[in-house]
């Protein structure tokens, strides 16, 4: 089964609701009480909790992933989604989740 997904605050909470209705674990920034934290803090929270992070912020998270690699730190995956309607993002994630395990996401960046 796929790991928990942590939704950056720029991702609609509707995506989390759809994912949960399909049996996947999803936590929003708002639910975690992390609204307003920096992208670095969001990735750190996700990493500390062994969650893959879902975001629209391609450039910021690509830079963070490079920093993690340079520092020898581990993250549990970054999924960068092109801004689309929530049901489209959730559908793409569901399809993706059915092909990859949580272990396969460690230190990976995936674009959907």
C-alpha positions in Angstrom: 0.0 0.0 0.0 1.1 3.5 -0.6 2.3 5.8 2.2 0.3 8.6 3.6 0.2 11.7 1.4 0.6 15.2 2.9 -1.0 17.9 0.9 0.8 21.2 0.7 -1.5 24.1 1.5 -1.8 25.1 -2.2 -3.6 21.8 -3.0 -7.3 21.8 -2.6 -8.6 19.9 0.5 -11.1 18.2 -1.9 -8.2 16.1 -3.2 -7.7 14.7 0.2 -11.4 13.9 0.6 -11.4 12.1 -2.8 -8.3 10.1 -2.0 -9.8 9.0 1.4 -13.0 7.9 -0.3 -10.8 5.7 -2.5 -9.1 4.1 0.5 -5.8 6.2 0.6 -4.5 8.0 3.6 -4.2 11.8 3.1 -3.5 14.7 5.5 -3.9 18.3 4.6 -1.7 21.1 5.8 -4.8 22.6 7.5 -5.5 19.4 9.4 -1.9 19.1 10.6 -2.1 22.7 11.9 0.8 23.7 9.6 -0.9 26.4 7.5 1.5 29.3 6.7 4.7 27.3 7.3 7.5 27.6 4.7 7.9 24.9 2.0 11.0 23.8 3.8 9.1 23.3 7.0 6.3 21.5 5.1 8.8 19.0 3.6 10.4 18.6 7.0 7.0 17.8 8.6 6.2 15.3 5.8 9.7 13.7 6.1 9.5 13.5 9.9 6.1 11.7 9.5 7.2 9.5 6.6 4.7 11.0 4.3 4.9 11.8 0.6 4.2 15.5 -0.1 1.9 16.7 -2.9 2.4 20.2 -4.2 2.0 22.6 -7.1 5.3 24.4 -6.2 7.6 22.8 -8.7 10.6 25.1 -8.5 10.6 25.4 -4.7 10.4 21.6 -4.1 12.9 20.8 -6.8 15.4 23.0 -5.0 14.5 21.5 -1.6 15.0 18.0 -3.0 18.5 19.0 -4.3 19.3 20.3 -0.8 18.1 17.1 0.8 20.3 15.1 -1.6 23.4 17.3 -0.9 22.9 17.1 2.8 22.3 13.3 2.8 18.8 13.8 4.2 15.8 11.5 3.3 12.4 12.6 2.2 9.6 10.2 1.4 8.7 11.5 -2.0 7.6 14.7 -3.6 4.7 14.6 -6.1 4.4 17.8 -8.1 1.0 18.2 -9.7 0.2 20.6 -12.5 -2.8 22.7 -11.3 -6.0 21.0 -12.4 -9.4 20.3 -10.9 -9.3 18.3 -7.7 -11.0 15.2 -9.2 -8.4 15.1 -12.0 -5.4 15.3 -9.6 -7.0 12.7 -7.3 -7.6 10.4 -10.3 -4.0 10.7 -11.5 -2.8 10.0 -7.9 -5.0 7.0 -7.6 -3.6 5.6 -10.8 -0.1 6.3 -9.6 -0.6 4.8 -6.2 -1.7 1.6 -7.7 1.7 1.2 -9.5 4.2 2.3 -6.8 4.9 1.5 -3.2 5.9 3.9 -0.5 9.4 2.5 -0.5 9.8 3.2 -4.2 9.0 6.9 -3.5 11.9 7.5 -1.1 13.9 10.5 -2.3 12.0 10.6 -5.6 10.3 13.5 -7.4 7.3 12.5 -9.5 5.4 14.8 -11.9 1.7 14.3 -12.5 
